[in-house]
Amino acid sequence: MKYEHNQLVCPYCGSHSVIFDYETNEYVCTRCGAVIEDHLIDHGFEHRYIDNFENARTSGSYTFRVHDSGIGSTEFKARYAGKWLNMSRLQKKIRVEKRNKIVEKALRHLNNYIRILNPPKYVSETAGLILQKSVEGKNYKDKTLKLLAIASLYIAYKVHGIPKSAKMFAKELGITLKDLWRAEKKIHDNVKDINKMIKKDEPENYVPYIVNRLSLSERVQYLANYIIQLSKKAGLNNGKSSVGLATAAVYIASILLNEKRTQIDVAKTVNVTDVTIRNRYSDIVRSFDITISI
């Protein structure tokens, strides 16, 4: 089966005579025979008709953010005794299996925190997977589930290499750093090999975020990364936080390139204190004999 597509234009001969071939799942130009697009993916809902029912069965997308991974979000109508039954209404009455209750409850908390932070979808999905593995088969109280949901989201940011300082993250969700560390440790204990998923916390990961928040130029970003590399070679990062070194490097680079921002402004971007910047700043200036006129 084939049908003509009037909106597509062949990039090779400029012809508007493009058809879609259902057998090969390709867009093909009828003039020059070029395959314009193949291996197409349908991102819409799944539709099935069962026993000549007049209404389609539709299923939601696969996601780790619900306890059954989205498979149970099916809705359809069925005819019984001459009447239509809306099965989606019955779903609300279906009980979650006992073994899934703890997972379902934890994921509800996670989705609430996702609405607050609005992270990228891939971060949310990773957090859902981590949380499911962490609470499956356990019997945690509601408070612990909330903390585990927050910690799984924090770990998901690190898995994808997105800079998010623990202090800033904890403040945004209204918990203490101590609670975040405890919940993170519990996840590390419950989920095997999770360390292999997490990208190493490097100062360079924070630089683009800080530079963007402060509306600084790419020259500042380049110089800040160069300062960080020199600092690592001198061992100034040993035992020090990555975010502290990153903020100090950006602060120094902004001064050297006449795009100066105050220590307080730089500190606010990642929710550290200006004292942290001042300490790392002093180490760098002293080690490399940098002279800065303020």
N, C-alpha and C positions, 0 to 999 in steps of 0.2 A: 504493500500500500504506500502511495506517495501523495504529497500535496505540495502546492506551490507556495513559497514564502515571499511576499512582495516587499518586505522591509529590508531583507538582507541584500547586500551587494557583494559580488565576487571581488576579492582584493587583487586578483590576478588579471582579469579581463574587463572588470567594471560592469559586468552584466547583472541585471536585476532578475534574471531567470534562474532563481535558486529554489530547489525543492528539498523537502525533507523525506528521506527514505526510512520508513518504519522498520524494514527488514534489517538494515545495517545500522540503524540509529545514527544517521549522518545527514548533514546539510551538504548538498552537492550542486555545483553549477552545471546547468544543462548545456551551456555553450562550450566551455573548455574542459568540462569533466573534473574540475578540481574539487577535492573534498575540503570544504571550508571549516567544518567543525565536526568532531566525532567524539565518542565516549561521553555522550551527554548524560548528565545526572538530573533526575527529577527530584527537586527539593520540596515538592509539595506534599499534601497528605496522601496516605495510601487509601485507595477506594476499592471496595469489593462488593459485589452483589451476590446475595446468598438466596438460593431457591426462589429466584424471581421476585425478591422483596423490592418494593418500590423505593426504598431509602438505602443509601449507601452506608457501608460500615467504614468508619474513618478512624485512623489510629494516630496518636500524637507522636512526636519525634522521640528518638531514643535519647535519654538524658540520665546522668548520674544524680540529678538533683531531686529525684523522688525515689522512694524505697524500692519500687519495682522497675526502675530504669525507664519509666515511661511506657512500658509495654501494656500496662493495665489501664491506660487512659482511653481505651476503646469506647466508642459510642455507636449505637445502632438502634434501629427499631425493628420489632418483630410482630407478626400477626398471630393473635391467639384468640380463639373463640370469637372470631369476627371483629376483634378490636385490636387497635395498635397499642403496643406497650412501649413506652419510651424507656429503654434500658439504661440510659444515662442517669435517669432519676433514681433507679434502683442502686446505682453504683454508690450513692451517698450512704446507703444503708448497709453496704457490704463491709464487714469487719476486716480489719487488717489482721493477718495471721500473727499469732503470738510472737513468733521468732522475728517478725519484721517490725513489731511495734516500736522497739527502741531505735531502730534505724529511721523509721518514719518520723518519729518525734525529733530526733537529732537533725534530720534534713529540713524539717520545718523551721527550726531555729536558724540553720544555715541560710535558708532563703530569706529570712528576715534581715540578716546581716548583709546579705548580698544587695538587698534593696537599699540599704543605707550607704554602702561603699560604691555600688555600681561598677564592679570590676569588669574586665573583658570576659566574654563568655567562656573562653578556654580556661581562664583562671577559676571561674565558678564551677565548671565541670570537673576540673582536677580536684578542687576542694571537696566536691561531692563524693568523688571516688575515694579520697583519703579518709573522709569521715565515715563512710560506710565500712571500710576495712577496719577502722579503729574501734567502732562500737558494736559490730556484729558479734552476737553471742555473749555480750556483756550485760550488766544490769546496773547502769549508772543512774544517779539521781538527776533531776532536771537541771540543777545548777551546773553540775559537771558536764552535761550534754551541751549546754550553752557555751561553756568555756572551750570544749573540744571543737565545737563548730567554728568558733573564732580562730582557734589555733590552726585548724585545717585550712582555713582561708589564708592565714598568714603564711603557712608553709607552701600553699599553692602559688602565692606571689613569688616565693623564692625558687620554686621549681622552674618557673618560667623566666627567671632572671629579671623580674621587675623590682626596681628599688622601692623599698617600703621599710623605713626604720621601725623597730619594735616599739619605741617610745611613742612615735606618731600614730602607729596602728592601734596601740592600746588606748591612747587618748581618744581616738575617733570612735571607738566602740565602748568607751566608758568602763574599762577594767584596769587593774593594776598590772605592772610589768611582771610582778611575782606570779600572779594568776596565769598570765600568758605563758611564762616559762614552764610552769607546772603542767599546764595542759599540753604544751608542745612536747614535753618529756614523755607524757603518757602516750601520745600518738607514736613517738619514736619507739616506745616499748611494745606497742600493740601491732605496728605495721612493720613487717620485716623489709629490709633493704630500702627503706625510704630515703636514707642518706644518699643512695646512688641516684635518686631522682633530683635532688636539690643541687642547684648550681652554687658554686663557691661564692661566698659574699666578698665581692671585690669593690674597692673605692671607686673604680672607673664606672661601675654600674650606676652610681648615684649622680655622676657629673652631668650627663645630658638632662636629667630631670631638674637639677638645681639651676643649670644654665637657662633652661626653658622657662622656669618659674620666675626668674629674675630678668628675663628678656635680654640676655647677654648674647654676644656674637659667637660665631663658631671659632674665632681666634681665641677667645677666652677658654672655650671647651678644650681646644687643642693644647694650649699652654698648661691648663690645669691637669690634663692627663700626663703631660710631660713631667710636671712637678711631682705627680704621684709616682711615676716610674722611678725618678731619682730618689724619692723618699724610700721606696721599697728596697732599692739597692743599698741604701744607707741603713736599712733596718729600722726605719722610723715607724713602720706599721706593726712591728712585733708587739703583741699584747694590747694594741690600740684598736678602737672601733673603726670600721671602714668608713662609716658615715662622717665621723669626725675628721678624718684625713681628707675626705672628698670636699667637705665644706671649707676647710682651711686652704686647700689648693685652689678652689674657685675664688675665694676671697683674695688671695695673693695675686692670682692671674688677672682679676678684674682691676686691681690697683695698677699693676705693671702695664696694662694696656689701656689705661685711662678710661675705664668703664666702671669705676669704683662703686661698690655697694657696701653698706655698713655691715658690721658683724651681726647686728641684730636682724637685719633683713635676710642675710644669708642663713642664719640660724633658724629663722621661722619657716623656711622652705621644707625642712625635714624635722622640725620640732626638736632641735637640740639647743643647748644654752650657748650664749656667746662666750662663756668661760671655756667651753669645750673647744671652740674655734680658736680662742686666744692661746690656749695651751699648745694645740697642734701647730698653730701659726708660729709660735715662738721656737718650737723644735725645728721647723723647716728653715726659717730665716737664719737661725743660729748655725745650723749644719751646713748650709750652702753659702753663707756669707752674703745674703741678699740685702741690699740697702734699699729701703722704701721710705720715700718722703711723704709724710701724711700731713 
